[in-house]
Amino acid sequence: MDLYEYQGKELFRRFGIAVSEGRLVTSPEEARTAAQELGGQVVVKAQVLTGGRGKAGGIKLAEGPEDAEQHARDILGLDIRGHVVRKLWIEAASEIEREYYLSLTFDRGEKKALFMFTKEGGVDIEEVAAERPEALAKLHVDPLEGFQAYQARRLIYGAGIEDEGEQKQIAKLAARLYTAFVECDAMLCEVNPLIVTPSGEVKALDSKFTVDDNALYKHPDIAEMRDLDAYPPEERAAREKDVTYVKLDGEVGVLGNGAGLVMSTLDVVALAGGQPANFCDLGGGGDAEGVVDALEIISADPQVKSILFNIFGGITRCDEVARGILQALERLTIEEPIVVRLDGTNAEEGRALLKEAAPPNLHVEPTMLDAARRAVELAP
Amino acid sequence: MVQGLTGREGSFHGVRNRDYGTQVVAGVTPGKGGQEVEGIPIFDTVAEAVAEAGANTTMVFVPARFATDAVYEGIDAGVHTVICIAEGLPAHEMLRVYNYIRPKGVTMLGPNCPGALSPGKANVGIIPAEIFREGSVGLVSRSGTLTYQIGHELTQLGLGNSTIVGIGGDPVVGSSFIDVLTEFEADDETEIVVMVGEIGGAEEEKAAAFIQAEMSKPVVAYIAGFTAPPGKTMGHAGAIISGTSGTAQAKKEALEACGVRVGTTPTEVAQLAAEVAGVRN
């Protein structure tokens, strides 16, 4: 789960990482009040779960309350890469002497946490890594050993930090960032930029924080930070019903059992000349009720013109899936054609059930490829 | 041994594995020691199951929240092979498990995997054995049902399998493609390997270089997720394109650059395997 900047900063603050004071607001009037409370110059920052806010006009410096209100009016409602701005973070403006970059990522390949630190902050890190690798200090942390002080020193010397005051603050901050990363079950903690003020104070001016979905049960406070408004309505409904669903842009609704098989089905739909409307995995159990829930969510997407079921029964029993389809057709109004392919455990029983009921908009196909072609044909 | 044999899925699959011919000698459920499930004795701890029933492999069927503990219990009791069917383990927990087991030489499949099946010999996990037949194709995959699909396509072309190994769909799993490819290379019963990857991570790219440098047996591959958008988790916790890395296209290109043919559909990869088998026979 990706967190907003203000949420990440809230977590930073809990772990003793210096951030600026700020207020979360949702209207120009609130922005004005926040600026009054904070005093002096403030920065009005769009809160969206995507990068490139600055370039899109989502971050503005305000001289005072009136200015903040005006900027808030301009930024609220802005569409930044498909994300509509509904919240603003009003923050006391910082004077910036230098900008650095510090991040911790979950390195799947090395099976360790990876620190990256460079004096070239405020820019695209992949660019620095590709063009000036010598400017980038990288360091892996063994999860059983934890982050040690010598590793902080290696980062600091590696990036070429010479000021003693900065060295001390950054060493402490890196250790705290590691603690936050581990204790919050984070997949990413990025501070870009990490700034040094003219008085020599080091603090996090931005935050990118991603938490492992599978660990949220351990962090109810973080789980509550999820903003359901940031998801498409179909994904919101799916989450409520515990259906694994990702909205895509096409017209062929897809359901299958197992993540790999569903991904493969999307690809086969594309090869057959169609565009998948969604990813939807019924999972291992795949009982009739689960099928009804999933069909309800898929058919609610107005872009969907046909629906493709691709089931390979292992744990999932095809007769159970067939029952689910028939129940869904009784309970919901689904006018789109439904193409079904059943194989594996109890496939014959499943096909027999569908044949017996024979709803008019149901088409049974023998193979995955045939079913995908048919579903594409039926989605004009 | 099955950790969680008294649960609904644990008992269903544990007994099925036993009926297939796997020696399932014990189950472990704390507090249920002394009971049995269809003749398989239950112990309170793994240590007892190892000492009294001689278990050397564990299949972990407990819910995700208890799975890390179950895995540590198994390893600390001296079990050398862990098959973790449980899915949804926190990634940081698995990171620690991985770094703990590797120096000990423990073999682990999963989490979030369907297990391993050698048709006609043994089945440890949830792979429906009736789909597969005996043969010489080694199959290794990050996914469950997609493996069944490809196994089914192979069977229809008259090809059987030596062993089917599911390594799991989580971001950190106990065994990599390279670990399993190494085993297939050394296995006398395997002549061809089909590798089934998907978006996320870079294990397929690493495997590509390994195949070119170290393998004498032919390998064909399939990658799922060409149509997956970046930044979205596609069902498996590990199936996510982060920024521009981990795309299906990049994996396909890496494999092809190392001389590995990549099928665009499950049907096509089975046909590629059949072609290779035909040439060899």
Boltz contact constraints between the chains, C-beta under 6 A:
constraints:
  - contact:
      token1: [A, 108]
      token2: [B, 171]
      max_distance: 6.0
  - contact:
      token1: [A, 108]
      token2: [B, 201]
      max_distance: 6.0
  - contact:
      token1: [A, 109]
      token2: [B, 202]
      max_distance: 6.0
  - contact:
      token1: [A, 111]
      token2: [B, 95]
      max_distance: 6.0
  - contact:
      token1: [A, 111]
      token2: [B, 98]
      max_distance: 6.0
  - contact:
      token1: [A, 111]
      token2: [B, 172]
      max_distance: 6.0
  - contact:
      token1: [A, 143]
      token2: [B, 95]
      max_distance: 6.0
  - contact:
      token1: [A, 143]
      token2: [B, 96]
      max_distance: 6.0
  - contact:
      token1: [A, 143]
      token2: [B, 99]
      max_distance: 6.0
  - contact:
      token1: [A, 144]
      token2: [B, 99]
      max_distance: 6.0
  - contact:
      token1: [A, 185]
      token2: [B, 90]
      max_distance: 6.0
  - contact:
      token1: [A, 185]
      token2: [B, 92]
      max_distance: 6.0
  - contact:
      token1: [A, 212]
      token2: [B, 90]
      max_distance: 6.0
  - contact:
      token1: [A, 212]
      token2: [B, 91]
      max_distance: 6.0
  - contact:
      token1: [A, 214]
      token2: [B, 88]
      max_distance: 6.0
  - contact:
      token1: [A, 214]
      token2: [B, 90]
      max_distance: 6.0
  - contact:
      token1: [A, 214]
      token2: [B, 237]
      max_distance: 6.0
  - contact:
      token1: [A, 215]
      token2: [B, 90]
      max_distance: 6.0
  - contact:
      token1: [A, 244]
      token2: [B, 235]
      max_distance: 6.0
  - contact:
      token1: [A, 246]
      token2: [B, 232]
      max_distance: 6.0
  - contact:
      token1: [A, 257]
      token2: [B, 145]
      max_distance: 6.0
  - contact:
      token1: [A, 258]
      token2: [B, 144]
      max_distance: 6.0
  - contact:
      token1: [A, 258]
      token2: [B, 145]
      max_distance: 6.0
  - contact:
      token1: [A, 259]
      token2: [B, 169]
      max_distance: 6.0
  - contact:
      token1: [A, 259]
      token2: [B, 234]
      max_distance: 6.0
  - contact:
      token1: [A, 259]
      token2: [B, 235]
      max_distance: 6.0
  - contact:
      token1: [A, 259]
      token2: [B, 236]
      max_distance: 6.0
  - contact:
      token1: [A, 259]
      token2: [B, 239]
      max_distance: 6.0
  - contact:
      token1: [A, 260]
      token2: [B, 143]
      max_distance: 6.0
  - contact:
      token1: [A, 260]
      token2: [B, 146]
      max_distance: 6.0
  - contact:
      token1: [A, 260]
      token2: [B, 198]
      max_distance: 6.0
  - contact:
      token1: [A, 260]
      token2: [B, 224]
      max_distance: 6.0
  - contact:
      token1: [A, 261]
      token2: [B, 145]
      max_distance: 6.0
  - contact:
      token1: [A, 261]
      token2: [B, 146]
      max_distance: 6.0
  - contact:
      token1: [A, 261]
      token2: [B, 149]
      max_distance: 6.0
  - contact:
      token1: [A, 263]
      token2: [B, 198]
      max_distance: 6.0
  - contact:
      token1: [A, 263]
      token2: [B, 224]
      max_distance: 6.0
  - contact:
      token1: [A, 263]
      token2: [B, 225]
      max_distance: 6.0
  - contact:
      token1: [A, 263]
      token2: [B, 234]
      max_distance: 6.0
  - contact:
      token1: [A, 264]
      token2: [B, 146]
      max_distance: 6.0
  - contact:
      token1: [A, 264]
      token2: [B, 224]
      max_distance: 6.0
  - contact:
      token1: [A, 266]
      token2: [B, 227]
      max_distance: 6.0
  - contact:
      token1: [A, 267]
      token2: [B, 226]
      max_distance: 6.0
  - contact:
      token1: [A, 267]
      token2: [B, 227]
      max_distance: 6.0
  - contact:
      token1: [A, 268]
      token2: [B, 265]
      max_distance: 6.0
  - contact:
      token1: [A, 270]
      token2: [B, 227]
      max_distance: 6.0
  - contact:
      token1: [A, 276]
      token2: [B, 227]
      max_distance: 6.0
  - contact:
      token1: [A, 279]
      token2: [B, 234]
      max_distance: 6.0
  - contact:
      token1: [A, 281]
      token2: [B, 235]
      max_distance: 6.0
  - contact:
      token1: [A, 312]
      token2: [B, 145]
      max_distance: 6.0
  - contact:
      token1: [A, 312]
      token2: [B, 148]
      max_distance: 6.0
  - contact:
      token1: [A, 312]
      token2: [B, 149]
      max_distance: 6.0
  - contact:
      token1: [A, 314]
      token2: [B, 128]
      max_distance: 6.0
  - contact:
      token1: [A, 314]
      token2: [B, 148]
      max_distance: 6.0
  - contact:
      token1: [A, 315]
      token2: [B, 126]
      max_distance: 6.0
  - contact:
      token1: [A, 369]
      token2: [B, 267]
      max_distance: 6.0
